[in-house]
């Protein structure tokens, strides 16, 4: 039996799908990369699953999109995850963004979002959900592409590798299966945020059900275990920025 939260998730998915159609990101009968089959390939992993997408869009059908598929939609189409997953905010953040190809060159704000650790811990991270004057975008030579977020470190748990006040730049990964043991990641779960060395802890079936989080400053901070669930978000730390 489908729970009410999944029904509500599917209702939001239907609204998001219609908005993507209005933007021209999805064209149902298109054969040039924007059709239902292309959408199914991105979200469900098989372009032959267009009939499943149509079932999700049919309000009388009992089948509903799941949370993993919804997160994939957010990554692929720039949807505000707070809206699609939790029903908070609007589909594209506070404002509907203009088409990227219509943006004048002088308005380019950079590809790295800078925010506070508190905002990062409590909010889905994308350009739409942070479309306010309280957050800034910038760029650094050699760091291209989207999905980059940065925030200042508080505390000494990662010293001397990362110091209090340093800024870390992270790129989201799709799941725990992408983690490389003993690399540094930002782990976001349940309103908490940790930046630690991470080790995978597979269960008896080989699934990554838990993570071991290890501080560089191990004399003051003991390792601990964090459960991985559908709400866990993972970001690989790819750059540290310190005061000169």
C-alpha positions in Angstrom: 0.0 0.0 0.0 1.4 3.4 -1.0 1.7 5.8 1.9 0.4 9.3 1.8 3.8 10.9 1.7 4.5 9.1 -1.5 1.2 10.2 -3.0 2.1 13.8 -2.1 5.6 13.3 -3.6 4.0 12.1 -6.8 1.6 15.1 -6.9 4.6 17.4 -6.7 6.4 15.4 -9.4 3.4 15.9 -11.7 3.5 19.6 -11.1 7.3 19.7 -11.7 6.9 17.6 -14.9 4.4 20.1 -16.3 6.7 23.0 -15.5 9.6 21.3 -17.3 7.3 20.8 -20.3 6.4 24.5 -20.2 10.2 25.4 -20.1 10.8 23.1 -23.1 13.1 20.8 -21.1 10.7 17.9 -21.9 8.9 17.5 -25.2 6.7 14.3 -25.1 7.1 13.4 -28.8 10.6 14.7 -29.3 13.3 12.5 -30.8 16.1 14.9 -30.3 16.9 14.1 -26.6 13.9 15.7 -24.8 11.3 13.0 -25.2 9.6 10.7 -22.6 12.1 8.0 -23.4 15.0 10.3 -22.8 13.4 11.4 -19.5 13.0 7.7 -18.5 16.6 6.9 -19.4 17.8 9.7 -17.1 15.5 9.0 -14.2 14.8 5.2 -14.4 17.8 4.1 -16.3 16.0 2.7 -19.3 14.4 4.6 -22.1 11.9 1.8 -22.6 10.3 2.8 -19.3 8.3 5.7 -20.7 5.1 3.8 -19.8 6.2 4.0 -16.2 6.7 7.7 -16.4 3.2 8.0 -17.9 1.8 5.9 -15.1 3.3 8.4 -12.5 1.7 11.2 -14.4 -1.7 9.6 -14.3 -3.4 10.7 -11.1 -5.7 7.6 -11.3 -2.8 5.2 -11.4 -1.6 3.7 -8.1 2.1 3.8 -9.1 4.1 6.6 -7.6 7.6 7.9 -8.1 10.1 7.0 -5.3 12.5 9.3 -3.4 15.6 8.1 -5.2 14.0 8.9 -8.6 12.9 12.3 -7.3 16.4 13.2 -6.2 17.7 12.2 -9.7 15.2 14.5 -11.2 16.5 17.3 -9.0 20.1 16.7 -10.1 19.2 16.3 -13.8 16.8 19.2 -14.2 17.9 21.7 -11.5 14.8 21.2 -9.3 14.8 22.6 -5.8 15.0 19.4 -3.7 13.4 21.0 -0.7 10.3 21.4 -2.8 10.1 18.0 -4.5 11.1 15.9 -1.5 9.6 17.9 1.4 7.1 20.3 -0.2 9.1 23.3 1.0 9.5 26.4 -1.2 8.9 26.4 -4.9 10.0 24.0 -7.7 12.9 26.2 -8.9 13.7 28.0 -5.6 12.3 31.4 -4.9 12.2 32.5 -8.5 11.8 30.7 -11.8 15.3 31.1 -13.4 15.6 32.3 -16.9 16.9 30.0 -19.5 20.7 29.6 -19.1 21.3 30.5 -22.8 19.4 33.7 -22.4 21.5 35.0 -19.5 23.6 38.0 -20.5 27.3 37.4 -20.2 27.7 40.2 -17.6 25.3 38.5 -15.2 27.4 35.4 -14.7 27.8 34.9 -11.0 30.2 32.0 -10.9 29.7 28.3 -10.5 30.5 27.8 -6.8 27.8 28.6 -4.2 29.1 30.0 -0.9 26.9 29.7 2.1 27.0 29.2 5.8 27.5 25.7 7.4 24.1 26.2 9.1 22.3 26.9 5.9 24.0 24.0 4.1 23.1 21.6 6.9 19.5 22.5 6.9 18.7 23.2 3.2 18.8 21.3 -0.1 21.7 22.8 -2.0 21.1 24.1 -5.5 21.2 27.5 -7.2 17.4 27.9 -7.0 17.0 27.2 -3.3 19.7 29.8 -2.4 18.5 32.6 -4.8 18.8 35.3 -2.2 21.2 38.1 -1.4 22.4 36.2 1.6 24.4 33.8 -0.5 27.1 34.4 -3.1 28.5 32.7 -6.2 32.1 32.8 -7.3 34.5 30.9 -9.4 38.1 29.6 -9.1 40.4 28.8 -12.0 40.5 25.1 -12.6 37.2 24.3 -10.9 34.5 24.1 -13.6 31.1 22.5 -13.8 28.0 22.7 -11.7 26.9 21.2 -8.3 29.7 23.0 -6.4 29.0 24.3 -2.9 31.4 25.8 -0.3 31.1 26.8 3.3 33.4 27.6 6.2 34.6 25.0 8.7 33.9 25.4 12.4 35.9 23.6 15.0 39.2 21.7 15.1 38.1 18.2 14.4 40.0 18.0 11.1 43.1 19.9 12.1 45.8 20.0 10.9 44.4 19.0 7.5 41.5 21.5 7.6 41.6 24.3 10.1 38.8 26.3 11.8 37.8 29.1 9.5 39.0 27.3 6.3 36.5 27.1 3.4 35.9 23.8 1.8 34.6 23.4 -1.7 32.5 20.2 -2.4 30.9 18.4 -5.2 27.8 16.2 -4.6 28.1 12.5 -5.4 25.1 10.3 -6.2 25.4 7.9 -3.4 27.6 6.0 -0.9 28.7 3.5 -3.6 30.8 6.3 -5.0 32.7 6.9 -1.8 36.5 6.1 -1.9 37.6 5.0 1.6 39.7 7.4 3.6 38.9 10.4 1.4 37.3 13.5 2.9 33.6 14.1 2.4 30.9 16.3 3.7 28.1 14.1 5.1 24.7 15.8 5.5 21.9 13.9 7.3 19.0 15.0 9.5 20.0 18.6 9.7 23.6 17.7 10.7 26.7 18.2 8.7 30.1 16.6 9.2 33.3 17.0 7.3 35.4 13.8 7.9 37.5 11.1 6.5 34.9 8.4 5.5 35.0 4.6 5.3 32.2 2.5 3.9 30.7 -0.2 6.1 28.8 -2.7 3.9 26.1 -5.0 5.3 25.9 -8.7 4.7 24.5 -8.1 1.2 27.3 -5.7 0.2 25.1 -2.6 0.5 26.6 0.5 2.1 24.3 0.8 5.1 26.7 2.7 7.4 29.6 5.1 7.2 32.5 5.4 9.6 33.4 9.1 10.1 37.0 9.8 11.3 38.5 13.0 12.4 42.0 14.1 11.5 42.3 15.3 15.1 41.8 11.8 16.5 43.2 12.7 19.9 40.2 14.9 20.7 37.5 13.4 18.5 36.6 9.8 18.4 35.4 8.1 15.2 31.7 7.4 15.0 29.2 5.5 12.8 26.5 7.2 10.8 23.6 5.4 9.2 23.0 5.9 5.5 19.3 6.4 4.5 17.4 7.9 1.7 17.9 11.4 3.2 21.7 11.2 3.4 23.5 13.5 1.1 27.2 13.1 0.3 29.7 15.7 -1.1 33.3 15.1 -1.9 35.6 17.8 -0.6 37.7 18.8 -3.6 39.4 22.0 -2.5 40.4 23.8 0.7 40.7 27.6 0.8 42.7 29.2 3.7 43.5 32.7 4.6 46.8 33.9 3.3 
